[in-house]
Amino acid sequence: MNAPAADSIVDVAGLSVGHFTDARRPTGCTVVLTPEGATCGVDVRGAAPGTRETELLSPLNTVEQVHAVLLAGGSAFGLDAAGGVMRWLEERGIGVKVGPARVPIVPAAILFDLWVGDARIRPDAQAGYAACEAASRAMPAQGNVGAGAGASLGKLFGIGRAMRGGIGSASVTVAGITVGALVAVNALGDVIDPASGRPVAGARTADGTRLLGTMDALLRGELPAPFQPSQATTIGVIATDARLTKAQASKVAQMAHDGLARSINPVHTMGDGDTLFALATGASGREANVTLLGALAAEVTARAVLRAVRAARSLDQPGLPLLPSVSDLA
């Protein structure tokens, strides 16, 4: 495998990342492979989640390790892509030994990107398999690829005033332990730079030329567009090379949501299914302070959100919503 580049989730030893982007319309999926197994926790904060195998990750339940995590577009249809990830892993003898078979454990979460293009096109099992085939230790592409291909944000005042979302990654290493994040940003709210507190991308003014500032608009009394459930969602994977239990991993996932709260406003809404997984490969051989890991997880999550939208490119195709990017408004 390729040596990992600095400052992305692949800096965490024991995992690799692959994207599949569908050329027929903006959608796709992204897989984080942990073929040696990794402890996994999850925390779901949005009110409209679409997930798979999250209940298995409860510390009360039996299976201790997972072999991949899938992030996908396509709304609930995109969960089908996890079947392709399972097939890829099974072909390589990877999974939990159950009687005569090995069963790969693949938690997954999806986001809603059916706004853009033919909604009948969405990630399927073959897409999940292709993402596995593409996986490597090279720095994953960011912006409008994989699960971020059809992402949008700033939709509280309608898709016609929204902007392009995407997928981004970041990492930090402290005291010999690395924490990384990979986040697909498809939020209802605006993306905020925590350093300045100002919107970077989000809902635009009625003429489309400037950022509106969603919270400022709400405080002025401007009302959101009619509510449509499940129209957004930010999903991601936090990973560390420390050793964690399932309970500890779930706490890290919970604290990582603070990174979403710093960088997306509003977040965890009725139209978002915000879900973060936390993987611990244990490759460093080190135990870790969970409070420290959670704080680092929030930091890299916020950085990954900003990178996702800054790497995005505008969507300007006939028959599709016009979704400008950060660089367009700049």
N, C-alpha and C positions, 0 to 999 in steps of 0.2 A: 504494500500500500504506500501511497505518497506520504511524505512527511507533512504533518499539519502546519498550516500557516498560523501566524499569531492572531490572537484576539477573535476567536470564533469558537463555537461549541466543540469542534474537533480537536481543540487543545486538551480536552478531557480524554485520557487514555482509555481504550476499551470500547470505543464506539466509532461509527462511521455514518455519513449522511448522504442520501441520494434524493434527487428531485426527478419527477416526471411532469412535464408540461405539455398539455394537449394542444397540438397545432391547429385544431379545428375551431376552438374558441378559447377565451382566456379561462382556464381552469387547470387543475393538476393536483398532485399530492407530493408529500415529502416524508421520507422514512428516516428514523434514527435507529440504526441496527446495533444491537449489543449481543453478538452471537455467543459470547461466553456467559451471558446472563448478567442481569443487573437488578438490584433492588429498586422498586418503583413505588412512589406515592403519587397522589393526585389531590387537587383541590379545585372544586367547581364553584364559581362565584356568580356567573351570569344566570339569568332566569330562563334561558332558552337553549340549554345544551343539547348537543348531539354527540353521544359518546358510546364507547364499546369497552367492556371488561373493566370499567372503573370500580365496580363493586368488589371484584376480585382483589383489588389493591388495598382493601381495608385490612388493618393489622389483625382483625379478628378472623380473617379467612386464610385458607391453607397455603396456596401457592406463594412462594417467597420471591421468585425472580421472573422477570420478563425477558424477551429476546428481541423485541423491537417496539417502537412507538410510532404510530402513523398519524400524520396531520393531513387533512384532505379538504378540498373544496367539494362542491356538489351537494351541499346540504346533507340530509340524512342518507341520500343515495350514495354519497361518497364513502360511507362506511364499508361498502362492498369491496373497496380497494384493500382492506385488511386481509381479505381472503387470498389475494395474490401474494402478500407478504408472507402469510402462513405457508403457502405452497413453496415459495422460494426457500424458506427456512427448512421445511420438511425435506426437500430434495437434498439438503446438505446435512441431514441427520440432527438438526438442532431443535430442541424442544424438551418438555417435561416427559419423562418416561412414565407412560400410563399403560400397563399391560403390555400388549405387543406393539404399541405405537409410541411415537414421540409427538407430543402436541405443542407446537410453538405458541407462546403467550404473547399476544399483540394487542395491547390497549390502543385505542384510537379516539380522535376527536375531529369534528368537521366544522366548517364554516359555510355561511350562505353566500354563494357567488352566482346564483342563478339569474341575477339581473342582466348579466352581460352575455349576449349571444343565445344560441339555441340551448334551452334548459334541458333538452333531452340528452345533451352531451355532458357527461360527468365522469369523474374517476371511477373505474371499475377494477376488477381483480387483476386484469392485465396491466393496468396503470400502476397498481401497487407492486406487481412483479418487476415492471420496468424501473421503478424507483430503486428497488433493491439492486438490480443489475448495475445501476449507475452509481451506487454508493461507494464512497472512498473516504480517505482521511484528508483529502484536499479541502481547502477552505470552501464551504458551500457558496454557490452563487446567491446573491441577495436581490431584492426587488421583486419583479413580477415573474417569478418562477415557482414551480412546485405548488405548494398549498397557497402561495401568495399570488399566483398568476392572475386570478380574477378578483382580487381583494379590493375593497373600496372603504372609505371612511368619511366621517362628517355627514352622516345621513339623517340626522335628526330633523332637518328641514326638507327632506326628500332627496332621492337619488340624483335629481337634476341639479342639485347644488353641492354634490359630493366631490370627493377627490380620490385619487388612486392610492390604495394601500399596497401591501407587499409583505415580504418575509425578510427578516434580518437576524443577525447573530452577533454575539459578543462574548468575551470571557475575561476573567481576572485570575491571577494566582497569588495567594497569600499564605505565607508560612508553609510552603511546599504543597499546598492543596489548591487544585484548580476547580473553578466553577464557571460553567458556560451556559448560555441561553440561546434558543432558536425560537423565534416568535413570528407567527403569521398574523398580521394586523389587518383586521376587517371590521373596525369598530364603528359603532353608532356615533360616538363622540369625536372630539378633536384630538390630535396628537399635540402634546405640550412639551416644550423643552424645559426639564426641571431646573436647569441652571438659570433661566430667565423668567420662567413662569408664563411665557408667551406661546400662543399657538404656532406650530410649524406647518400643520396641514389640517384640513377639516372642512366644515361647512363654509360655503362661499356666500358673498353678498348676492342679492337678486340679479345683478348684472353679470355675476360670475367672475369679476376681475380681481377681487380681494378676499381675504379671509374675513369671515363674519365675526368669529369669536363666539362660539356657541353659548358658553356660560354668560358672557356679557349680554348676549341677545335675550336669553331666558330671563335674566334679572331685569331687563328693560320691559319685559312683558310680552316678548314675541313668542308665539306658541308653536310647538313642534308640528310637523306634518302628522296626519292621521296615523295612528299606531298600527304597525304590521308586525306580528310576532316573528321571531327568528330571522330577522333581516340582516343580522350583523354577526358578531363573534370574533374575539381574539383568542387564539389557541397557541400553545407553545410547550417546549420541553426545556427544563432546567436539568443540567447534568453536573456531576462532580466525580472526581476520582477518589473521594473519601469513602470510608465504610459507614453505612447507615442501616438501621432497621427500617421496616416499612413505616412504622409510626414516625420515626425521625424524618424519613423522606417526605411523608405527607405534611409534616410541619414546615419543611423547607419549601414545598410547593405553596403552602398557605402564605408564608412570608413573602414569597416571590410575587404574589399578587400586589404587594405594596408597590412594586416597580410599575405595574400597570396603572395603579392609582396615581402615581407621580407623573406618568407620561400620557395618560388618556383621560379626558374629562368631557362629559360624564362617562363612567365606566361601570360595568356590572349591572347594566340596565335590564329592563324587561325584554328588550329585543336582542340582547347579547347572550351568548352561551359560553362566556369566558371560562376557559379550562386550562390549567397548567399541570403538567406531569413533572415529577422530579425523579431522575435516575441517579443511582449511585453505583458506579462500576467497581469501586474498591481497589482500583488498579494501583493507587499510591501506597496501599497497605497501611494508611494512616486512619486513626480515629479522628473525629473532628468535633469542635464545639458547634452544636446545632444553631445556636443563636448567631454565631459568626457566619456560618454557612447561609442561613436565611437572609442575613443582611447583605451578603455578597450576591445572593440570588436575586434580591430585589434590584440591586444596582445593575447587574448585567441584563436583567429583563428590561429595565428602562432604556438602557443603551441600545439593546436589540430593536426595540420599538422605533427609536429614532432612526436607526440605520435602515430599517425596513422602508420607511416612507421616503427617506432621502435617496435611496437607491431606485425607487419606483420611477417608471416612465409613463407618460400620458397615454390614455386610451382614446383614440380619435379615429373611429372606423365607422363607415356607413351602417346605419341601423342599430348602433350601440350607443349607450349613454356616453356623453363627453365627460371624461374623468381626467382633468389635468393633474400634473404632478407638482411636487414642491418646486422643482426647477422652472416650471412654466410660470408660476406666480412670482417667483423671485425675479 
